[in-house]
Amino acid sequence: MRQHVQLNSEPDPSVVVPFGVKGGGLLTGHPIGLVIVLGLLLMGLVGLPEARVFLVGSIGLGGIFGLVLWLRHR
């Protein structure tokens, strides 16, 4: 018997997507996201010299804020 192959790669909007154990969701639960984010930050630091101060400050403040939130919600 032939099996039906769905050609549409879009997910069905009526299907509920679980958000995983830690709330990662469907596309954000993979560790490759860290590599992608680090690559984008490195490209921003190298490619935009006038934005280096802003990027370093926002990474620092974001890290501190994220650490405080992580410690609070543990």
TORPA-4810 file (N, C-alpha, C, O; in nm, 3 decimals):
<nodes>
NODE_1_0.083_-0.117_0.000_0.000_0.000_0.000_0.089_0.125_0.000_0.193_0.127_0.066_M
NODE_2_0.049_0.225_-0.071_0.127_0.349_-0.080_0.101_0.435_0.043_-0.010_0.442_0.097_R
NODE_3_0.208_0.502_0.086_0.194_0.594_0.198_0.183_0.736_0.144_0.246_0.772_0.045_Q
NODE_4_0.101_0.814_0.212_0.080_0.952_0.172_0.198_1.037_0.217_0.232_1.038_0.336_H
NODE_5_0.261_1.109_0.125_0.373_1.197_0.157_0.321_1.340_0.152_0.269_1.385_0.050_V
NODE_6_0.338_1.410_0.262_0.291_1.549_0.267_0.399_1.640_0.209_0.513_1.638_0.254_Q
NODE_7_0.363_1.718_0.109_0.458_1.804_0.041_0.471_1.940_0.109_0.570_2.010_0.088_L
NODE_8_0.375_1.978_0.189_0.380_2.107_0.257_0.465_2.095_0.382_0.433_2.017_0.471_N
NODE_9_0.574_2.172_0.390_0.664_2.164_0.506_0.619_2.253_0.622_0.679_2.249_0.729_S
NODE_10_0.516_2.330_0.602_0.464_2.416_0.708_0.393_2.331_0.814_0.319_2.239_0.779_E
NODE_11_0.415_2.360_0.942_0.343_2.285_1.046_0.195_2.320_1.047_0.155_2.430_1.010_P
NODE_12_0.117_2.226_1.090_-0.027_2.247_1.099_-0.056_2.344_1.214_-0.014_2.317_1.326_D
NODE_13_-0.125_2.456_1.190_-0.148_2.554_1.297_-0.240_2.504_1.407_-0.246_2.564_1.515_P
NODE_14_-0.313_2.396_1.382_-0.402_2.345_1.487_-0.331_2.250_1.582_-0.387_2.212_1.685_S
NODE_15_-0.207_2.210_1.551_-0.131_2.119_1.636_-0.055_2.202_1.739_0.017_2.295_1.705_V
NODE_16_-0.071_2.166_1.865_-0.003_2.237_1.974_0.141_2.185_1.984_0.164_2.065_1.990_V
NODE_17_0.236_2.278_1.984_0.377_2.243_1.993_0.420_2.249_2.138_0.405_2.354_2.201_V
NODE_18_0.472_2.140_2.194_0.517_2.145_2.334_0.643_2.230_2.349_0.722_2.240_2.255_P
NODE_19_0.660_2.289_2.463_0.774_2.376_2.487_0.884_2.311_2.568_0.970_2.381_2.621_F
NODE_20_0.885_2.181_2.578_0.996_2.109_2.640_1.001_2.126_2.791_0.918_2.194_2.852_G
NODE_21_1.102_2.061_2.850_1.117_2.058_2.995_1.154_2.196_3.049_1.100_2.241_3.150_V
NODE_22_1.245_2.263_2.982_1.295_2.393_3.028_1.230_2.510_2.956_1.275_2.623_2.972_K
NODE_23_1.127_2.486_2.877_1.061_2.594_2.805_1.135_2.637_2.682_1.123_2.753_2.641_G
NODE_24_1.213_2.548_2.620_1.293_2.583_2.503_1.214_2.598_2.375_1.257_2.671_2.286_G
NODE_25_1.103_2.532_2.364_1.024_2.541_2.242_1.072_2.445_2.136_1.158_2.361_2.160_G
NODE_26_1.014_2.457_2.017_1.044_2.365_1.909_1.180_2.393_1.844_1.255_2.300_1.818_L
NODE_27_1.211_2.518_1.819_1.333_2.552_1.746_1.446_2.603_1.833_1.559_2.614_1.786_L
NODE_28_1.421_2.633_1.959_1.525_2.693_2.042_1.587_2.595_2.140_1.670_2.634_2.221_T
NODE_29_1.548_2.469_2.135_1.599_2.372_2.230_1.730_2.308_2.189_1.781_2.224_2.263_G
NODE_30_1.786_2.342_2.074_1.907_2.277_2.024_2.031_2.359_2.062_2.026_2.482_2.055_H
NODE_31_2.140_2.295_2.102_2.261_2.369_2.143_2.329_2.446_2.031_2.413_2.531_2.058_P
NODE_32_2.295_2.420_1.906_2.358_2.493_1.796_2.321_2.641_1.801_2.390_2.724_1.742_I
NODE_33_2.212_2.675_1.870_2.174_2.815_1.884_2.282_2.898_1.952_2.302_3.015_1.918_G
NODE_34_2.353_2.837_2.048_2.463_2.909_2.115_2.574_2.941_2.015_2.629_3.051_2.018_L
NODE_35_2.605_2.847_1.928_2.709_2.871_1.826_2.666_2.982_1.730_2.748_3.066_1.691_V
NODE_36_2.540_2.981_1.693_2.490_3.084_1.601_2.495_3.222_1.667_2.537_3.319_1.603_I
NODE_37_2.454_3.232_1.793_2.456_3.360_1.863_2.599_3.410_1.880_2.626_3.529_1.860_V
NODE_38_2.691_3.320_1.918_2.830_3.363_1.934_2.889_3.409_1.800_2.967_3.504_1.797_L
NODE_39_2.853_3.343_1.692_2.900_3.384_1.561_2.847_3.521_1.521_2.921_3.603_1.467_G
NODE_40_2.720_3.545_1.547_2.662_3.676_1.516_2.726_3.787_1.600_2.751_3.896_1.549_L
NODE_41_2.751_3.759_1.727_2.816_3.860_1.811_2.959_3.888_1.764_3.003_4.002_1.763_L
NODE_42_3.031_3.783_1.725_3.167_3.802_1.675_3.167_3.882_1.546_3.252_3.969_1.527_L
NODE_43_3.072_3.854_1.456_3.062_3.931_1.332_3.030_4.078_1.362_3.081_4.168_1.296_M
NODE_44_2.945_4.102_1.462_2.913_4.239_1.498_3.032_4.312_1.557_3.053_4.430_1.528_G
NODE_45_3.110_4.242_1.640_3.227_4.305_1.700_3.335_4.335_1.596_3.402_4.438_1.604_L
NODE_46_3.354_4.246_1.501_3.458_4.265_1.400_3.411_4.360_1.289_3.488_4.446_1.245_V
NODE_47_3.286_4.345_1.246_3.238_4.420_1.130_3.191_4.561_1.159_3.187_4.644_1.068_G
NODE_48_3.154_4.590_1.282_3.103_4.723_1.316_3.188_4.785_1.428_3.152_4.776_1.545_L
NODE_49_3.300_4.846_1.392_3.390_4.897_1.497_3.327_5.006_1.583_3.361_5.018_1.701_P
NODE_50_3.238_5.086_1.526_3.177_5.192_1.607_3.073_5.140_1.705_3.032_5.212_1.795_E
NODE_51_3.031_5.015_1.688_2.930_4.958_1.776_2.991_4.868_1.884_2.918_4.806_1.961_A
NODE_52_3.123_4.860_1.891_3.188_4.770_1.987_3.155_4.805_2.131_3.127_4.716_2.212_R
NODE_53_3.159_4.932_2.164_3.131_4.973_2.302_2.988_4.935_2.340_2.964_4.884_2.449_V
NODE_54_2.894_4.960_2.250_2.755_4.926_2.277_2.738_4.775_2.293_2.671_4.730_2.385_F
NODE_55_2.799_4.697_2.204_2.785_4.551_2.210_2.848_4.494_2.337_2.789_4.408_2.402_L
NODE_56_2.966_4.540_2.372_3.032_4.489_2.494_2.951_4.528_2.617_2.934_4.447_2.708_V
NODE_57_2.900_4.651_2.621_2.818_4.693_2.735_2.687_4.617_2.744_2.644_4.579_2.853_G
NODE_58_2.624_4.594_2.630_2.496_4.522_2.633_2.516_4.375_2.667_2.431_4.315_2.733_S
NODE_59_2.626_4.316_2.623_2.654_4.177_2.660_2.681_4.168_2.810_2.633_4.076_2.876_I
NODE_60_2.758_4.262_2.863_2.787_4.262_3.006_2.663_4.282_3.091_2.639_4.207_3.185_G
NODE_61_2.585_4.384_3.059_2.463_4.410_3.136_2.360_4.299_3.118_2.291_4.263_3.214_L
NODE_62_2.350_4.246_2.998_2.257_4.135_2.973_2.298_4.011_3.050_2.212_3.939_3.101_G
NODE_63_2.428_3.985_3.059_2.477_3.871_3.135_2.449_3.885_3.284_2.408_3.789_3.350_G
NODE_64_2.471_4.004_3.336_2.443_4.028_3.479_2.293_4.017_3.506_2.253_3.953_3.604_I
NODE_65_2.212_4.077_3.422_2.067_4.071_3.438_2.016_3.927_3.426_1.931_3.884_3.504_F
NODE_66_2.069_3.852_3.329_2.031_3.712_3.312_2.071_3.628_3.431_1.996_3.540_3.472_G
NODE_67_2.189_3.654_3.486_2.235_3.579_3.605_2.145_3.607_3.724_2.109_3.515_3.798_L
NODE_68_2.109_3.733_3.744_2.019_3.768_3.855_1.884_3.699_3.839_1.830_3.644_3.935_V
NODE_69_1.828_3.702_3.718_1.700_3.636_3.694_1.711_3.485_3.712_1.622_3.423_3.769_L
NODE_70_1.821_3.428_3.665_1.840_3.283_3.680_1.850_3.244_3.826_1.792_3.144_3.868_W
NODE_71_1.924_3.322_3.904_1.937_3.292_4.048_1.805_3.311_4.121_1.773_3.237_4.213_L
NODE_72_1.729_3.411_4.080_1.601_3.438_4.146_1.497_3.329_4.120_1.418_3.295_4.208_R
NODE_73_1.498_3.274_3.998_1.396_3.177_3.961_1.441_3.032_3.978_1.370_2.941_3.936_H
NODE_74_1.556_3.009_4.039_1.602_2.873_4.065_1.524_2.808_4.167_1.550_2.692_4.200_R
</nodes>
